[in-house]
Amino acid sequence: MAEKAQGTLAGVTGWPGAVKAYFQDLQLEMRRVTWPSWAQVRATTGVVIACVFAFALYFFVIDRVISLTVDRIIIVFSR
């Protein structure tokens, strides 16, 4: 029981060092990051916006076709 308490105490007292090491590693990794240029950000943002509109149009057309088909099926079977 005393060994378990000592292990727990060591874990509790060791967390500040672990947190400090984590933030040091985080800073090191952030220095290694290659950030995109402003032109790349604008270009990829434009591609994303265009894709969103293209998918919205695609799903609108598909939804409309399915909706009209289901409506016609309901009309045929409700006679």
Secondary structure, DSSP 4 states (H G I P E B T S, - for coil): -HHHHHHHHHHHHHHHHHHHHHHHHHHHHHHH--PPPHHHHHHHHHHHHHHHHHHHHHHHHHHHHHHHHHHHHHHHHT-
